[in-house]
């Protein structure tokens, strides 16, 4: 198993360098077939979402579709992959920042329903109660 870093995923998703995008596509096809296994850290997923949104100005729906496809690859290992997929949905549907959407979905996965925060974004998440510290 090898580690797959943010820049390689971005080269594929943005196709801003045709040659590199093609090389990464070939790798991802191997990962999907299961002939290659790669790991990514949660930080890689966060960086991909952040960069697509802030630098490339990609619409949230496009980000969800692209990142979900990567997270769902058969030969890819990422902690909390199901939480990431759910967070991408909440990110689009509630318009939350991705980190807040991830935290809300992580809380739900741990059966936590109260959060200490001043961030009012969490008031838009059904099933989570915001508590001021």
C-alpha positions as CSV (number, residue, x, y, z in Angstrom):
1,X,0.0,0.0,0.0
2,X,1.1,3.5,-0.8
3,X,-0.1,7.0,0.3
4,X,-1.9,9.2,-2.2
5,X,-1.4,12.9,-1.6
6,X,-3.6,15.9,-2.3
7,X,-1.8,17.2,-5.3
8,X,-2.2,14.0,-7.3
9,X,-5.9,13.9,-6.6
10,X,-6.2,17.6,-7.6
11,X,-4.3,17.0,-10.9
12,X,-6.9,14.3,-11.8
13,X,-10.0,16.3,-10.6
14,X,-9.0,19.6,-12.3
15,X,-7.2,18.2,-15.3
16,X,-5.0,21.4,-15.2
17,X,-2.1,19.3,-16.4
18,X,-3.2,16.8,-19.0
19,X,-0.3,14.5,-18.7
20,X,-0.4,14.3,-14.9
21,X,-4.2,13.9,-15.0
22,X,-3.9,10.9,-17.3
23,X,-1.3,9.3,-15.1
24,X,-3.4,9.8,-12.0
25,X,-6.5,8.4,-13.8
26,X,-4.6,5.3,-14.7
27,X,-3.6,4.9,-11.0
28,X,-7.2,5.5,-9.8
29,X,-8.4,2.9,-12.3
30,X,-6.0,0.4,-10.8
31,X,-7.2,1.4,-7.3
32,X,-10.8,0.8,-8.4
33,X,-10.0,-2.6,-9.8
34,X,-8.3,-3.5,-6.5
35,X,-4.9,-4.2,-8.2
36,X,-3.4,-1.2,-6.4
37,X,-4.2,-0.1,-2.8
38,X,-3.7,3.4,-1.6
39,X,-4.3,5.3,1.7
40,X,-5.2,8.9,2.2
41,X,-5.5,10.8,5.5
42,X,-8.6,12.7,6.4
43,X,-6.5,15.9,5.9
44,X,-6.1,15.0,2.2
45,X,-9.8,15.0,1.8
46,X,-10.2,18.3,3.6
47,X,-7.4,19.8,1.4
48,X,-9.1,18.6,-1.7
49,X,-12.5,20.0,-0.8
50,X,-10.9,23.3,0.4
51,X,-8.8,23.8,-2.7
52,X,-11.6,22.9,-5.1
53,X,-13.9,25.4,-3.3
54,X,-11.5,28.3,-2.6
55,X,-9.0,28.2,-5.5
56,X,-10.9,26.5,-8.3
57,X,-14.3,28.0,-7.3
58,X,-16.0,24.7,-8.0
59,X,-19.7,24.4,-7.1
60,X,-20.5,22.4,-4.0
61,X,-22.4,19.8,-6.0
62,X,-19.4,19.2,-8.3
63,X,-17.1,18.9,-5.3
64,X,-19.5,16.3,-3.7
65,X,-19.6,14.3,-6.9
66,X,-15.9,14.3,-7.5
67,X,-14.8,13.7,-3.9
68,X,-17.4,11.0,-3.3
69,X,-16.1,9.1,-6.3
70,X,-12.6,9.2,-4.9
71,X,-13.6,8.2,-1.4
72,X,-15.7,5.3,-2.7
73,X,-12.8,3.7,-4.7
74,X,-12.5,0.0,-3.8
75,X,-8.8,0.0,-3.2
76,X,-8.7,3.3,-1.3
77,X,-8.3,3.4,2.5
78,X,-9.4,6.5,4.5
79,X,-10.6,6.6,8.1
80,X,-14.3,7.5,8.4
81,X,-15.1,7.2,4.7
82,X,-18.8,6.8,5.5
83,X,-18.7,10.0,7.5
84,X,-17.0,11.8,4.6
85,X,-19.7,10.8,2.2
86,X,-22.4,11.9,4.6
87,X,-20.6,15.2,5.3
88,X,-20.4,15.9,1.6
89,X,-24.2,15.6,1.4
90,X,-24.6,17.9,4.4
91,X,-22.1,20.4,3.0
92,X,-24.3,20.7,-0.1
93,X,-27.7,20.5,1.4
94,X,-27.2,22.8,4.5
95,X,-24.5,25.0,2.9
96,X,-22.2,24.5,5.9
97,X,-18.5,24.8,5.7
98,X,-17.1,21.4,5.0
99,X,-15.3,21.1,8.4
100,X,-18.6,21.9,10.2
101,X,-20.4,19.4,8.1
102,X,-17.8,16.7,8.8
103,X,-17.9,17.5,12.6
104,X,-21.7,17.2,12.6
105,X,-21.6,13.9,10.8
106,X,-18.8,12.6,13.0
107,X,-20.8,13.5,16.1
108,X,-23.8,11.6,14.7
109,X,-21.6,8.6,14.0
110,X,-20.5,8.6,17.7
111,X,-24.1,9.2,18.8
112,X,-23.3,12.6,20.2
113,X,-26.0,15.3,19.9
114,X,-24.7,18.3,21.8
115,X,-21.7,20.4,20.9
116,X,-19.9,23.1,22.8
117,X,-19.5,26.0,20.4
118,X,-20.4,29.5,19.6
119,X,-20.7,28.7,15.9
120,X,-24.3,29.2,14.9
121,X,-23.9,27.0,11.8
122,X,-24.6,24.0,13.9
123,X,-28.1,25.4,14.6
124,X,-28.9,24.3,11.0
125,X,-28.1,20.7,11.7
126,X,-31.1,18.6,12.7
127,X,-30.4,16.5,15.8
128,X,-27.6,18.6,17.1
129,X,-27.9,21.1,20.0
130,X,-25.4,23.9,20.3
131,X,-24.4,24.7,23.9
132,X,-22.3,27.7,24.7
133,X,-19.2,26.8,26.7
